[in-house]
Amino acid sequence: MKSVVLIGPAYPLRGGLASFNERLCREFNFQKWSSEIYTYSLQYPSFLFPGTTQYSTDSAPEDIQIKACINSINPLNWYLVGNELKNKKPDLIIVRYWLPFMGPCLGTLLRIVRKNKFTKIVCIADNIIPHESRPGDRLFTNYFIKSVHAFITMSEKVMMDLKKFIEKPLAKFVLHPLYDSFGEKVKKEVAKEKLNLSMDDRIVLFFGFIRKYKGLDLLLHSIPLLKTPKVKILIAGEYYEDPSIYIKILKKNNIDHKVILHTHFIPDSMVKYYLSASDVVVQPYKNATQSGVTPLAYHFEIPMIVTNVGALSALVPHKKVGLVCNPNPEDIAEAIDEFFTIPETYWLPNIQLEKKKLSWTTLYDSIVSLSHDI
């Protein structure tokens, strides 16, 4: 039996990366590989983490093996874990890279693994050039990518960024698979009751961590421009920056009554209620590579409004599964108003057709095929 080790966030850490890695591990188990995840015993020092906690309140998954052993800031740990994996000699290591801060840790660890001249290393690169730049980004990323044999990217933008470091990388572009581990869609009435939402309101959902590049300020500035009645903006996700920016916009525009704030971390067990209660998911991003919210919306078969930045518009065909607009308040408001003029039943057949492209088996096949070229 072939063996794979995934390196990246997983339980007890929380968030989209952890959910993705756990689901990918399950796919390798399904494909009859011996699979486990090496996650972080310390992912970020607390002073670098913008949220309230890095840890999940859900129960530990019982169907996958997870070892919390990597300390992102302890070089001695990098050597110990690197040597452990070198001696373990898995056939394949899949490593997640999303932030240059992780470059020294992962780059050192993987260089040690490669000394066994056996294990193949494939990186799933969420970002090569980060959304918010910091000193040392290029140096850390350059150090990391030289420790990897091949790359998977989930947006063409990340592929282009990768080619700024490696002219002809061994790499494949694969669409982000569906997030299908959050349960099934529930009836809208049930979901609204669970979240204490009015049955009469039209719910526009902004979902996920709140960070500057995601354009929540643009969405809030669009609200006074809306013409459609009974529209409520449901903001579901934890602030990863100073919330006062957004509170000031609410007060200035006198729109508190049109916004529902659930600005805390949304546990996995509650995700289905937020998506199921919504009429449309809006992603008013200012810049983007890919977004985990898109495959989440596809799974729950909810149409989307996205801005034409990064890979968002490629994943959301205009007037088929949603609407694409420019990243400014006027165009976002116009798109929301236009959305509610289109019959609800129009979107579903197109969404069901598009979501077939976003399978975990496709990602699995791409990784394995790529590893054969190493």
C-alpha positions, -999 to 999 in steps of 0.1 A, spaced: 0 0 0 13 34 -10 17 60 17 11 98 18 17 124 44 -2 158 42 16 187 58 -6 216 67 -34 228 91 -57 202 105 -76 195 137 -72 209 164 -66 239 142 -97 253 125 -106 271 93 -108 264 56 -73 250 51 -79 225 79 -112 214 64 -96 210 30 -67 190 42 -89 166 62 -112 161 32 -82 154 9 -68 129 34 -102 111 33 -100 110 -5 -65 93 -3 -80 68 22 -108 61 -2 -83 55 -29 -66 29 -6 -35 48 4 -21 48 39 -27 85 48 -20 109 77 -17 146 83 13 162 100 -1 195 114 11 223 135 16 221 173 23 258 169 10 274 137 14 311 145 28 329 176 -3 344 193 8 380 185 8 372 148 -27 357 148 -55 382 141 -84 361 153 -96 351 187 -83 315 187 -66 292 163 -83 261 177 -116 243 168 -144 237 193 -157 207 172 -149 171 180 -118 155 166 -123 136 133 -123 99 140 -116 86 105 -82 102 98 -48 102 115 -35 136 125 -2 143 143 2 178 157 40 181 158 53 210 137 64 242 154 66 270 128 92 290 148 115 264 163 144 254 140 152 224 162 117 211 157 121 214 119 151 192 119 134 166 142 103 164 121 123 165 89 144 135 100 113 116 112 97 120 77 130 113 59 132 79 78 95 72 74 99 74 36 63 80 26 58 76 -12 43 111 -13 42 143 7 16 169 -1 24 203 15 1 233 17 17 267 11 -4 299 17 19 323 36 56 332 32 59 331 70 58 293 67 87 293 41 117 288 65 100 260 85 86 241 55 116 247 33 140 234 59 119 204 69 114 193 32 151 197 23 158 171 50 131 148 37 146 149 2 178 134 14 161 100 14 160 103 -24 127 85 -24 98 107 -13 81 128 -39 69 163 -27 40 181 -42 29 215 -30 -7 227 -32 0 265 -35 -29 286 -23 -8 317 -27 27 324 -39 25 361 -36 3 369 -6 -26 393 -6 -9 415 20 28 419 16 54 419 44 92 423 45 109 390 36 80 375 15 100 369 -16 131 356 2 110 331 23 89 319 -7 120 315 -29 135 293 -1 104 272 2 97 265 -35 132 251 -40 124 223 -16 95 211 -36 93 188 -67 60 199 -82 30 222 -77 -7 222 -78 -24 256 -81 -61 263 -79 -61 295 -99 -43 308 -130 -32 338 -110 -12 316 -86 3 297 -116 14 330 -131 29 341 -97 47 307 -95 63 313 -129 79 345 -115 100 323 -93 104 292 -116 103 298 -154 90 263 -162 76 247 -131 64 211 -130 28 222 -122 -9 216 -129 -39 239 -125 -69 222 -108 -101 239 -98 -107 240 -60 -129 210 -52 -163 212 -35 -164 216 3 -187 187 8 -179 178 44 -203 203 61 -234 182 57 -263 186 33 -285 216 26 -315 221 48 -348 238 41 -345 276 40 -372 279 67 -353 255 90 -321 274 85 -336 308 91 -353 296 122 -320 282 135 -302 315 129 -332 336 142 -337 353 108 -369 367 95 -387 345 70 -396 376 49 -361 389 45 -339 384 14 -306 373 27 -273 383 10 -245 363 27 -209 375 32 -191 345 46 -156 339 60 -128 357 78 -131 394 75 -99 408 59 -92 440 40 -88 424 6 -122 408 8 -140 441 3 -166 441 30 -163 479 31 -173 480 -6 -204 458 2 -214 480 32 -210 512 11 -233 496 -15 -262 491 9 -276 527 8 -277 523 -30 -299 492 -30 -334 495 -45 -347 460 -37 -369 459 -6 -364 436 24 -327 429 16 -305 421 46 -268 416 45 -258 387 68 -221 390 77 -209 356 91 -173 354 100 -146 366 124 -128 399 121 -91 394 112 -85 431 115 -98 461 134 -136 460 133 -139 498 139 -134 504 101 -167 486 94 -186 498 124 -179 534 113 -194 527 79 -225 512 95 -230 543 117 -221 568 90 -246 554 65 -272 546 91 -276 510 78 -275 490 111 -310 478 105 -300 463 71 -270 444 84 -270 412 106 -237 408 123 -226 372 132 -189 383 135 -176 353 153 -160 321 140 -186 299 124 -180 263 136 -182 235 109 -215 222 124 -232 256 117 -220 262 82 -249 245 65 -274 268 82 -258 300 70 -256 288 34 -290 272 34 -306 304 48 -292 326 20 -306 337 -13 -272 346 -27 -235 346 -15 -216 378 -23 -178 380 -26 -170 417 -31 -132 410 -31 -107 437 -41 -81 411 -51 -81 374 -50 -65 342 -62 -92 316 -56 -117 314 -28 -129 286 -6 -163 303 -3 -170 295 -40 -169 257 -38 -188 260 -5 -216 278 -23 -215 253 -51 -219 224 -27 -250 240 -11 -262 251 -46 -265 288 -37 -259 314 -65 -232 339 -62 -223 376 -68 -185 380 -73 -162 408 -84 -141 403 -115 -108 399 -97 -84 369 -96 -100 336 -105 -135 345 -91 -151 353 -124 -137 322 -141 -153 300 -114 -187 319 -115 -199 321 -151 -218 353 -155 -256 350 -156 -253 312 -154 -245 305 -117 -244 341 -106 -234 376 -115 -200 392 -120 -195 429 -113 -167 455 -108 -153 459 -73 -170 492 -64 -202 499 -43 -222 511 -73 -217 480 -94 -222 457 -63 -255 473 -55 -266 471 -91 -257 434 -92 -276 427 -60 -307 445 -74 -304 426 -107 -301 393 -89 -335 397 -73 -352 404 -106 -342 369 -118 -364 339 -108 -349 317 -81 -354 286 -101 -332 299 -130 -299 292 -113 -301 257 -100 -297 237 -133 -266 257 -142 -251 254 -107 -256 216 -107 -239 214 -141 -209 235 -130 -203 217 -97 -196 184 -114 -163 199 -124 -152 203 -88 -146 168 -76 -120 156 -51 -112 126 -74 -101 151 -100 -77 167 -75 -65 133 -64 -59 121 -100 -40 153 -108 -17 150 -78 -9 113 -85 -4 120 -122 19 149 -114 39 127 -89 46 102 -117 63 130 -137 88 138 -109 
